[in-house]
Amino acid sequence: MNFAIRRATPADAERVADIACRNFTETFGPLYPPEDLAYFLAASYTPETQRAALEDPRYAVWLLEDGDEAIGHILVGPCGLPHPEAREEDGEIKRLYILARAHNGGWGAKLMNTAMDWLLRDGPRTLWVGVWSENFGAQRFYARYGFEKAGEYLFPVGQINDHEFIFRRAP
């Protein structure tokens, strides 16, 4: 395995869309009826939606690659979580996924550290992340970075509404 992290560019929109679909499907796909999963992926992870984020200077995506194959990614940007204290100028970890075959190699932490450095490049600010209520590993991961539960919301995947926790990290 020859892993490397690099910042994605708009030219990577299809690659980001592909790994986003693969990561979400591997991690959560079995939880949803096929039509709900297909609807969510088609609405959320198209090359066009990824390109829009990649072209927006308020967002950043890093890819974890094994040679020529993307096997993970992290997307960060302005906070869009439904919490009364969240502000758009706060940062949000919007996605952090790695294919299972690369778990437990420290790559999640490396992606997270890279993204945190970018989010905090202009100084301390509040950071947020939404985490599925049943993803205890992710909750422990974010807690190691100082995130604490600050709220809850429903995250729609097709006709299914997932119970999500909102975690916050104060400056």
C-alpha positions as CSV (number, residue, x, y, z in Angstrom):
1,M,0.0,0.0,0.0
2,N,1.3,3.4,-1.0
3,F,-1.0,5.9,0.8
4,A,-0.8,9.6,0.4
5,I,-3.0,12.6,1.2
6,R,-3.5,15.5,-1.2
7,R,-5.8,18.4,-1.5
8,A,-8.5,17.9,-4.1
9,T,-9.1,20.4,-7.0
10,P,-12.1,21.0,-9.2
11,A,-10.6,18.6,-11.7
12,D,-11.1,15.8,-9.0
13,A,-14.9,16.3,-8.8
14,E,-15.7,12.9,-10.3
15,R,-13.1,11.2,-8.1
16,V,-14.5,12.9,-5.0
17,A,-18.1,11.9,-6.0
18,D,-17.0,8.3,-6.6
19,I,-15.2,7.9,-3.2
20,A,-18.0,9.7,-1.4
21,C,-20.5,7.2,-2.8
22,R,-18.2,4.2,-2.1
23,N,-17.4,5.4,1.4
24,F,-21.1,6.1,2.4
25,T,-22.3,2.9,0.8
26,E,-19.7,0.7,2.5
27,T,-20.3,2.4,5.9
28,F,-24.0,2.9,5.9
29,G,-25.5,1.2,2.8
30,P,-26.9,-1.9,4.6
31,L,-29.0,0.3,6.9
32,Y,-31.2,1.6,4.1
33,P,-33.7,0.3,1.5
34,P,-31.9,0.4,-1.9
35,E,-34.2,3.1,-3.3
36,D,-33.5,5.4,-0.3
37,L,-29.8,4.9,-0.6
38,A,-29.8,5.4,-4.4
39,Y,-31.9,8.6,-3.9
40,F,-29.5,10.0,-1.3
41,L,-26.4,9.2,-3.3
42,A,-27.8,10.7,-6.5
43,A,-28.9,13.9,-4.6
44,S,-25.8,14.3,-2.5
45,Y,-22.7,13.0,-4.2
46,T,-22.8,14.0,-7.9
47,P,-19.7,15.3,-9.6
48,E,-21.6,18.6,-10.0
49,T,-22.2,19.0,-6.2
50,Q,-18.6,18.0,-5.5
51,R,-17.3,20.5,-8.1
52,A,-19.3,23.3,-6.5
53,A,-17.6,22.6,-3.1
54,L,-14.2,22.3,-4.7
55,E,-14.6,25.6,-6.5
56,D,-15.8,27.4,-3.4
57,P,-12.8,28.8,-1.3
58,R,-14.8,28.3,1.9
59,Y,-14.6,24.5,1.4
60,A,-11.7,22.1,1.2
61,V,-11.5,18.4,0.4
62,W,-8.5,16.1,0.9
63,L,-8.3,12.7,-0.7
64,L,-6.5,9.7,0.8
65,E,-5.1,7.8,-2.1
66,D,-3.5,4.4,-2.4
67,G,-1.5,4.8,-5.6
68,D,-4.1,6.0,-8.2
69,E,-7.2,4.9,-6.2
70,A,-9.0,7.3,-3.8
71,I,-9.8,5.3,-0.6
72,G,-10.9,8.1,1.7
73,H,-11.7,11.7,2.0
74,I,-12.5,14.6,4.3
75,L,-14.7,17.6,3.4
76,V,-14.8,20.7,5.6
77,G,-16.4,24.1,5.2
78,P,-18.8,26.6,6.8
79,C,-21.1,25.2,9.4
80,G,-24.6,24.3,8.1
81,L,-25.8,22.2,11.0
82,P,-29.2,23.0,12.5
83,H,-28.1,24.2,16.0
84,P,-29.2,27.5,17.4
85,E,-25.6,28.5,18.3
86,A,-24.0,27.5,15.0
87,R,-22.9,30.3,12.8
88,E,-21.9,30.1,9.2
89,E,-18.4,31.4,10.0
90,D,-17.9,28.4,12.3
91,G,-16.2,25.5,10.7
92,E,-17.7,22.0,10.1
93,I,-16.3,18.6,9.4
94,K,-18.9,17.6,6.8
95,R,-17.5,14.2,5.9
96,L,-14.6,12.0,7.0
97,Y,-14.7,8.5,5.6
98,I,-12.0,5.8,4.8
99,L,-12.7,2.5,3.2
100,A,-12.6,-0.4,5.7
101,R,-9.5,-1.9,4.3
102,A,-7.5,1.2,5.3
103,H,-8.9,1.5,8.9
104,N,-6.7,1.4,11.9
105,G,-3.7,2.8,10.1
106,G,-3.8,6.3,11.5
107,W,-5.1,7.8,8.3
108,G,-8.3,9.1,9.8
109,A,-6.2,11.1,12.3
110,K,-3.9,12.3,9.5
111,L,-6.9,13.5,7.4
112,M,-8.4,15.1,10.5
113,N,-5.2,16.9,11.5
114,T,-4.8,18.2,8.0
115,A,-8.3,19.5,7.9
116,M,-8.1,21.0,11.4
117,D,-4.9,22.9,10.5
118,W,-6.8,24.4,7.5
119,L,-10.0,25.2,9.5
120,L,-7.9,26.9,12.2
121,R,-5.4,28.6,9.9
122,D,-6.8,32.1,10.8
123,G,-7.0,31.4,14.5
124,P,-9.3,29.6,16.9
125,R,-13.0,29.2,16.1
126,T,-15.8,26.9,17.0
127,L,-15.9,23.7,15.0
128,W,-18.9,21.3,14.5
129,V,-19.6,17.8,13.2
130,G,-22.7,15.8,12.8
131,V,-22.3,12.1,13.9
132,W,-24.8,9.3,13.5
133,S,-26.1,8.4,17.0
134,E,-25.1,4.8,16.6
135,N,-21.6,5.4,15.3
136,F,-19.8,5.1,18.6
137,G,-16.4,4.8,17.0
138,A,-16.8,8.1,15.3
139,Q,-18.1,9.7,18.5
140,R,-14.9,8.5,20.4
141,F,-12.7,9.7,17.5
142,Y,-14.2,13.3,17.6
143,A,-14.1,13.4,21.4
144,R,-10.3,12.9,21.2
145,Y,-10.2,16.2,19.3
146,G,-12.2,18.0,22.0
147,F,-15.6,17.7,20.4
148,E,-18.6,17.3,22.8
149,K,-22.2,16.6,22.2
150,A,-24.2,19.8,21.8
151,G,-27.5,18.8,20.2
152,E,-29.4,16.4,18.0
153,Y,-31.2,16.4,14.6
154,L,-32.6,14.2,12.0
155,F,-30.6,13.5,8.9
156,P,-32.7,12.4,5.9
157,V,-31.5,9.5,3.7
158,G,-34.3,9.1,1.2
159,Q,-37.4,8.4,3.3
160,I,-35.4,7.5,6.4
161,N,-34.5,10.0,9.0
162,D,-31.4,9.1,11.0
163,H,-31.0,10.3,14.5
164,E,-27.8,12.3,14.5
165,F,-25.8,14.0,17.2
166,I,-24.3,17.4,16.8
167,F,-20.8,17.7,18.3
168,R,-19.1,21.0,19.0
169,R,-15.5,22.0,19.7
170,A,-15.1,25.3,21.4
171,P,-12.2,27.6,20.5
